Amino acid sequence: MMLIRKFNSSDKNALLEVLRSNTPKFFALSEEKDFNDYLEREIEDYFVVEEDGKILACGGINYFPKEEKARISWDMVDPKSQGKGIGGNLMEHRIQLLKNTADINFIEVRTSQHTSLFYEKMGFELVLVVKDYWAEGFDLYEMIKLNKN
């Protein structure tokens, strides 16, 4: 049975393995340090998806109340589990959470060209592209979705 739950610090090594399994296809090698720093210092809401005690996916939310937005952060699914709806379920979990969060009118995701179609299917619209933003060959695709309550 699949379970979506809050991150705890004992998950860190498993999450780094999920990142490594998605590198270099979806993440640049240089991003591991950024992800580690995020897990150590920048988490606001972060979730893991597990099945039978094994972590299959993770993703978070950071909040910017002055801008009336939340940002989807550090989404990833273990490659062996991709295409099974796990990422979509995790995204829907966070969208539902945000629908019940006052003063969040927009949901933003900052991703790359390698995963932008997933977010497009989830209702996000492309608003900005910056070539080689994350690393060479990893462009920034900034996407926005209205958060309708």
C-alpha positions in Angstrom: 0.0 0.0 0.0 1.3 3.4 -1.0 1.6 6.0 1.8 2.3 9.7 1.5 3.7 11.1 4.8 5.8 14.0 6.1 9.6 13.8 5.7 11.7 13.0 8.7 15.5 13.4 9.0 16.0 9.6 8.9 14.7 9.7 5.3 17.6 11.8 4.1 19.9 9.1 2.8 17.1 7.3 0.9 16.1 10.7 -0.7 19.7 11.3 -1.8 19.6 7.9 -3.5 16.4 8.8 -5.3 18.1 12.0 -6.5 21.2 10.0 -7.6 19.0 7.5 -9.5 17.6 10.5 -11.5 21.0 12.0 -12.2 22.0 13.0 -14.9 18.7 12.4 -16.8 16.6 14.8 -14.7 19.1 16.5 -12.4 22.6 17.8 -12.9 25.4 16.3 -10.8 25.9 19.7 -9.2 22.4 19.7 -7.7 23.1 17.1 -5.1 24.7 19.7 -2.8 21.7 22.0 -3.3 19.3 19.2 -2.4 21.3 18.3 0.6 21.2 21.9 1.8 17.5 22.1 1.1 16.9 19.0 3.3 19.1 20.5 6.0 17.9 24.1 6.1 15.1 25.0 3.7 12.3 22.5 4.2 8.9 23.9 5.1 6.6 21.1 4.0 8.2 18.0 2.5 6.6 14.7 1.8 7.8 11.2 0.9 5.9 8.4 -0.8 6.7 5.0 0.5 5.5 1.5 -0.2 6.4 -1.5 2.0 8.9 0.7 3.8 10.7 1.7 0.6 10.8 5.4 -0.4 9.7 5.8 -4.0 9.2 9.5 -4.4 9.4 12.9 -2.6 8.4 16.5 -3.1 7.8 19.6 -1.1 6.2 23.0 -0.7 7.8 26.3 0.2 5.6 29.3 1.0 5.8 33.0 0.0 2.8 34.6 1.7 3.8 38.2 0.7 3.6 37.1 -2.9 0.4 35.0 -2.3 2.2 31.9 -3.7 3.6 28.6 -2.8 6.4 26.8 -4.7 6.5 23.1 -5.4 10.1 22.0 -4.6 12.4 19.1 -5.3 10.0 16.6 -6.8 11.4 13.2 -7.8 10.3 9.7 -8.3 12.6 6.6 -8.3 13.0 5.7 -12.0 11.7 2.1 -11.4 8.5 3.7 -10.1 8.0 6.3 -12.8 4.9 6.1 -15.0 2.8 4.5 -12.3 0.9 7.7 -11.1 3.0 8.1 -8.0 4.2 11.6 -9.0 0.7 12.7 -9.9 -0.7 11.4 -6.6 2.0 13.3 -4.7 1.3 16.5 -6.7 -2.5 16.1 -6.0 -1.8 15.7 -2.3 0.1 19.0 -2.2 -2.4 20.8 -4.4 -5.2 19.7 -2.1 -3.2 20.9 0.9 -2.7 24.3 -0.8 -6.4 24.7 -1.6 -7.0 24.8 2.1 -4.2 27.3 2.8 -5.4 30.9 3.1 -3.7 33.6 1.1 -2.0 31.3 -1.4 -3.4 32.3 -4.8 -0.7 30.8 -7.1 1.3 27.6 -7.1 4.7 27.9 -8.8 7.1 25.3 -9.9 10.7 25.9 -11.1 11.7 22.9 -13.2 13.6 22.0 -16.3 12.7 21.1 -19.9 13.1 17.5 -18.9 10.0 17.4 -16.7 7.9 20.4 -17.8 5.4 18.2 -19.6 4.5 16.5 -16.3 3.6 19.8 -14.8 1.8 20.9 -17.9 -0.4 17.8 -17.5 -1.0 18.9 -13.9 -2.4 22.3 -15.0 0.7 24.4 -14.8 1.4 27.0 -17.5 4.9 28.0 -18.7 5.8 31.7 -17.9 9.6 31.9 -18.2 12.5 30.0 -19.7 16.2 30.6 -18.8 18.7 28.6 -20.8 21.3 26.6 -18.8 19.9 28.0 -15.5 20.4 24.9 -13.3 23.5 23.6 -15.2 24.5 23.2 -18.8 21.7 21.5 -20.6 19.2 22.1 -17.7 17.1 25.1 -18.5 14.8 26.8 -16.0 11.1 26.4 -16.8 9.1 28.5 -14.5 5.5 27.5 -14.4 2.4 28.8 -12.6 -1.0 27.3 -11.6 -3.9 29.3 -10.1 -4.8 28.0 -6.6 -8.6 28.0 -6.6 -10.2 27.4 -3.3 
